[in-house]
């Protein structure tokens, strides 16, 4: 299954899960509203953000009530200013209120990942260094957060355990060394990229000698990253990982590595502050 097909299936499944956990057997508070009352509403962000999650919200309301219409004023990846209205809705008031929390939950989470990514990408501007995510994603939101990273201008590392080798410390120990692990990877799937995580210059030499495609420099000091780039001499793609934050990002990039990976993009997100308000009600 290709990525786009898998993402489309995940959007449908995620929307179903969000509605199931929130609506359950039915929204009893929404039943206080007359069935024939319709409403318009707007969704605004209380802080600057990068929007992500349009398809999820569309699917939530499609499943909930096809009579609800959504008019998006922005697209995934667009920057939003504080207090900007980016979505207008119209439909049965009951349905708007029933779908509100599920819709905002996914928007605030995915927009948070996209926003964090964009902040890092902006800090890397002009360096040519690619920003990568990791597998440290929120449970059940792997593809969604990976998509959000791309909306923020970042790049996906491997999606899961099947699409690339990442040989870490425990793999090296279990396989009997870096050379043995890389050699076995070539036998298992010669068409997939092989990455080795290293913590010392000795391990870097071993990974390069073994012919690794990518070498992850784990928690190397800035001065050691400079040395690693010289040792590598362009033989493998170099990925810096660890101690990645606003204050260190540019310095890491300036060492000459090819890419920087950060788990914070997906695991340490702080939800964007969003709000939906009914703007008008009328009977039909």
GIPE-V118326 format. One record per backbone hydrogen bond with DSSP energy under -0.5 kcal/mol. CO is the residue of the C=O (numbers start at 1). NH is the residue of the N-H. If there is no record, write none. Layout:
BEGIN
co:CO nh:NH
co:CO nh:NH
END
This chain:
BEGIN
co:2 nh:6
co:3 nh:7
co:4 nh:8
co:5 nh:9
co:6 nh:10
co:7 nh:11
co:8 nh:12
co:9 nh:13
co:10 nh:14
co:11 nh:15
co:12 nh:16
co:13 nh:17
co:14 nh:18
co:15 nh:19
co:16 nh:20
co:17 nh:21
co:18 nh:22
co:19 nh:23
co:19 nh:24
co:20 nh:24
co:23 nh:26
co:26 nh:28
co:27 nh:31
co:29 nh:32
co:30 nh:33
co:34 nh:37
co:36 nh:38
co:36 nh:284
co:37 nh:93
co:38 nh:282
co:39 nh:91
co:40 nh:279
co:40 nh:280
co:41 nh:89
co:42 nh:277
co:43 nh:86
co:43 nh:87
co:44 nh:275
co:45 nh:83
co:45 nh:84
co:49 nh:51
co:49 nh:80
co:51 nh:77
co:53 nh:57
co:54 nh:58
co:55 nh:59
co:56 nh:60
co:57 nh:61
co:58 nh:62
co:59 nh:63
co:60 nh:64
co:61 nh:65
co:65 nh:68
co:69 nh:90
co:70 nh:72
co:71 nh:88
co:75 nh:78
co:78 nh:51
co:80 nh:49
co:81 nh:84
co:84 nh:45
co:84 nh:86
co:86 nh:73
co:86 nh:74
co:87 nh:43
co:88 nh:71
co:89 nh:41
co:90 nh:69
co:91 nh:39
co:92 nh:96
co:93 nh:97
co:94 nh:98
co:95 nh:99
co:96 nh:100
co:97 nh:101
co:99 nh:103
co:100 nh:104
co:101 nh:105
co:102 nh:106
co:103 nh:107
co:104 nh:108
co:105 nh:109
co:106 nh:110
co:107 nh:111
co:108 nh:112
co:108 nh:272
co:109 nh:113
co:110 nh:114
co:111 nh:50
co:111 nh:115
co:112 nh:116
co:113 nh:117
co:114 nh:118
co:115 nh:119
co:116 nh:120
co:117 nh:121
co:118 nh:122
co:119 nh:123
co:120 nh:124
co:122 nh:125
co:124 nh:127
co:130 nh:132
co:130 nh:260
co:131 nh:155
co:132 nh:262
co:135 nh:137
co:138 nh:141
co:141 nh:145
co:142 nh:146
co:143 nh:147
co:144 nh:148
co:145 nh:149
co:146 nh:150
co:147 nh:151
co:148 nh:152
co:149 nh:154
co:150 nh:153
co:155 nh:133
co:165 nh:195
co:166 nh:168
co:167 nh:197
co:168 nh:172
co:169 nh:173
co:170 nh:174
co:171 nh:175
co:172 nh:176
co:172 nh:177
co:177 nh:181
co:178 nh:182
co:179 nh:183
co:180 nh:184
co:181 nh:185
co:182 nh:186
co:183 nh:187
co:184 nh:188
co:185 nh:189
co:189 nh:192
co:193 nh:165
co:193 nh:195
co:194 nh:213
co:194 nh:214
co:195 nh:167
co:196 nh:216
co:198 nh:218
co:200 nh:204
co:201 nh:205
co:202 nh:206
co:203 nh:207
co:204 nh:208
co:205 nh:209
co:206 nh:210
co:207 nh:211
co:207 nh:212
co:208 nh:211
co:213 nh:237
co:214 nh:196
co:215 nh:217
co:215 nh:239
co:216 nh:198
co:216 nh:218
co:217 nh:219
co:217 nh:220
co:217 nh:241
co:221 nh:225
co:222 nh:226
co:223 nh:227
co:224 nh:228
co:225 nh:229
co:226 nh:230
co:227 nh:231
co:228 nh:232
co:229 nh:233
co:232 nh:235
co:237 nh:215
co:237 nh:239
co:238 nh:258
co:238 nh:259
co:239 nh:217
co:240 nh:261
co:241 nh:219
co:243 nh:245
co:245 nh:248
co:245 nh:249
co:246 nh:250
co:248 nh:252
co:249 nh:253
co:250 nh:254
co:252 nh:255
co:252 nh:257
co:253 nh:256
co:258 nh:130
co:259 nh:240
co:260 nh:132
co:261 nh:242
co:262 nh:265
co:263 nh:266
co:263 nh:267
co:264 nh:268
co:269 nh:271
co:272 nh:274
co:273 nh:46
co:275 nh:44
co:277 nh:42
co:280 nh:40
co:282 nh:38
END
